[in-house]
Amino acid sequence: MLTVKKEANAKHRLVHLGFRIDEDVLNSIKKAAKRTETTVSSQTNKILRDWVTRDAFFQELGFIPMSKDILRAWINKIEERELIIQAKDFGLSAVELIVYFFGELNVNTMIKFLEILFSRFQSYQHHIENNTHSFCINHDICMNY
């Protein structure tokens, strides 16, 4: 049985769906929901939304999670000149990634890519004013980053 429920304040339609889940996974989701003071349903939606909008891309790209301490120690040892070269190289490879995932490079796909990339940080903001997009990333790593 599939029922669709439209909530008054929700942007998305919620679909009632029954499926089986490993008990250990469910217990972990319950703990996360309790820790963040949300419902199991909301926590599960967040996990699934993160997967389809970001984590699947990162897995396919071969990104690996790294602690801030390790990243901070590594970046602080690199000279500014080398960081600039690496940043430019990343910019060139980002163009290839955008085309690979979205089929074309344009303003919309570039913004979508940046939102996916920055969503891994604890906090980021995307502001649009007069067709100018600004991103503010709170990464708490170091100035060189």
N, C-alpha and C positions, 0 to 999 in steps of 0.2 A: 504494500500500500504506500502510495506517495501522495503527500499533501503539501501544498504550498501555502505559506503563511506570510502575508505582507504586514510588517509592523509599521505603525504610524510614523515613527522617527527613523526608521532604517532606510538606508539608501539601496540596500540589496534585498532581494526576496529570499526568505529563509525556506528551505525545503526540509520537510520531515523525512528522514531516511533511516531505516534500520540496517545495521550491519554488525558483524562480529569483530571484536577487538581483543587482542591478547590481554589477559588480566594484568600482567605486570605493566604493560603500556598504559592501561587505564588507570592503574594506581599512581603512576608517575604523572599523568595528566591531572588527576585529582589533587595531588600534592602541589603541582604548579598552580592550579586554579586557586587553591586555598592560600598559597603564598602571595598571589597577586590579587586576592580578593575578587575573583571573577567566578563565573560558573564553569562547569566542565564543558558545556556546550560552547561558550565563548572561547575558552582556552583551546579547545579542539579546532574551532574555526580559525583562530590565530595561527596555529601550527600548520593547518592545511593552506591557509592564505600565504603564509611565508614560503611554503614549499612551492606553490604554483607561480608565485610572483618573483621569487628570488632564489631560494635554495636549490631548486632544480637547475637554474642557470649556473650557479656557483659550482655545483657538483660536476656539471658537464664541462665547465672551464678548467676544472682541476684545482680550484682554489682550496687552500688548506687553512683551517683556523689556527691562529697564532696568538699567544698571550701578548698583552700590551707591553709587559716588561721585556720580553725577548725582542719584540719589534723596536721598542725604544732604545735598547742597548745596541742593536744592530744599526739603526739609522743614525744614532749619535756618533758613530765611528766613521761615517761616510762624509767625505768633504762636500761642501756645497756645490762645487763644480760638477762632481759626479752625480749628485742628487738631481741637478738640473738636466743632465744628459738622460738619466733614467726616467725622469718625469716626461721628457719629450718622447722617449721610446715607448713609454706606456701610452701616451696620447696617440701615437701612430697605431699601436696594436689595438687600442680601444676602437678606432675607426673600423678595423677589420672585424672585431667582435660585434659591433653594432650591426654591420652589414650581415654577418653570419646569423645573428639571432632575429633580426627584424627585416631582413631582405633589402633594406635601403638605408642610406644615411641622409637624414634630414633633421630639422629642428625637433620634431616630435620624437623620433627614435633616439636622438641624442639625449633629450630630457628624460625619456623613459629609462635609458641606460644609466644615467646619473642617479635617478631615483632608486633603481635596483642596487647600484653600487653603494650608495650612501645609506641605504636602509639597514646595513649591517652595523652601523654605529649606534651607540646608546641613544643618541639624539641628533637629529638633523632637521633643518627647516628649509622649505622651498617656498620662496616668495616670488610673486609676479607683480611687477609694477610697470605700467606703460610698455608692455611687451618685453620687458627685461626680466630675465629669470636670475634669481640670486639664491645660492645655496649656502647655508651656514651649518657647519659640521662640528659638533662637540665630540672630539675623539680622545682627548685626554692622553695623548701619546707623547708628543714633543713638538717644539717649534719647527724642526726640520721636516716633520711629517706633513 
